Amino acid sequence: MVAGSVAFLAMLPIDRRAPSGPGLIGLGMAAALLVRRRRPLAVMAAVSALALLQVLLFPSSIAPRPFDVAVLIAMYSVVKYGRRLWHGLLAAVPVVIGAVIEVARQRDISRPGVSLLQAWGEELFFVLGVCAAVWLTAFTLRTRRLYVLGLEERAATAEREREHLATIAVAEERATIARELHDVVAHSMAVMIVQADGATYALDQDPEQARIAIKQVAATGRDALEDMRRLVGVLRGADSDADAGAADRRRAGLDQVAALADRARSAGLTVTVSEDERPPSLPAAVELTAFRILQEALTNVLRHAGPGARVALFLRYRPGVVGGVVGIEVTDDGGGRLATESVRASETGHGLVGMRERVAVHAGTFAAGPKLGGGWSVTAEIPWM
């Protein structure tokens, strides 16, 4: 629309006696204005060159023409859309020079009772005032445009950050839930399978022992189901105090190490537990991590070494500069009746990964691998504040 308006002014027949050359120059200015937003500095240079050509080729009697407003439009575009503010200052130079030249060309025009110098000064002041008003208007709009762009960019950045943080939170929550599900299901299923197999073998020869094993299977299943309900409660969110209490009433901790060892013994393992005096201020998250590592280590012994293996659990508590460190060591002799150490070392499940992730959350250390002479060892150190 802007370029079309300038082209219309260029074709407007103001004076039939005037040559058609200025009109062609005006059309050239209009064509240049078509790209004034994308290439404002180049458009300013082209329009200024055409304006200078008009001054050199045509007399002052037919200047300025209405289409010469293209010079102000080009300057306005540079100030508003230019990449640097100094581009706008640079664009003002040919406009000022052109204003001085044009006023100088019209210096023979004077009003009665007014000196030539005064008339020339007033004319120059008026023209430069119009040019300055256009420049300041463009500068104000440029400032507003950049301010709005800054707000939009900050809003977009904040939105991306929120989405990124939400994605990280979801991934962390999914990893936490996966670890909990794996620890609960893997341990409980391993114990239940061993007990069920034992009950099957003892059903005819020792019915009483079979009944004990079946009861242990039921108790383990109920415990696993309760843990699953707790996880589901965490996923759904506790909507009431009663729900919160139901979700947390069986929170795993080191108080349940003895029960964990008894369950492993009932599955056929020989388990010994050695624990230092427990600090009273041990955080619940550290207790949960330590318990899950012990649980997963016993599950791995049951799965890979099998019934008959001897396991030693060690829990050590060392004071630190701030808080302390929980040391965990689980070793077995590999003397069970199942897989060999080579098969065990090639395990591709999620147990070791889950233990390593749990320890990494607390910036601790974790190691697991075969022992010299047979067996397996799991060690971890979990610091707390």
Sequence and secondary structure as in RCSB ss.txt:
>XXXX:A:sequence
MVAGSVAFLAMLPIDRRAPSGPGLIGLGMAAALLVRRRRPLAVMAAVSALALLQVLLFPSSIAPRPFDVAVLIAM
YSVVKYGRRLWHGLLAAVPVVIGAVIEVARQRDISRPGVSLLQAWGEELFFVLGVCAAVWLTAFTLRTRRLYVLG
LEERAATAEREREHLATIAVAEERATIARELHDVVAHSMAVMIVQADGATYALDQDPEQARIAIKQVAATGRDAL
EDMRRLVGVLRGADSDADAGAADRRRAGLDQVAALADRARSAGLTVTVSEDERPPSLPAAVELTAFRILQEALTN
VLRHAGPGARVALFLRYRPGVVGGVVGIEVTDDGGGRLATESVRASETGHGLVGMRERVAVHAGTFAAGPKLGGG
WSVTAEIPWM
>XXXX:A:secstr
 HHHHHHHHHH  S TTS SHHHHHHHHHHHHGGGTTTSHHHHHHHHHHHHHHHHHHS GGG S GGGHHHHHHH
HHHHHH SSHHHHHHHHHHHHHHHHHHHHHTTT   TTS HHHHHHHHHHHHHHHHHHHHHHHHHHHHHHHHHHH
HHHHHHHHHHHHHHHHHHHHHHHHHHHHHHHHHHHHHHHHHHHHHHHHHHHHHHH HHHHHHHHHHHHHHHHHHH
HHHHHHHHHHH   SHHHHHHHHTT   GGGHHHHHHHHHHTT EEEEEE    TT  HHHHHHHHHHHHHHHHH
IIIII TT EEEEEEEEEE SSSEEEEEEEEE   SSS  HHHHHT  SSHHHHHHHHHHHTT EEEEEE TTS 
EEEEEEEEE 
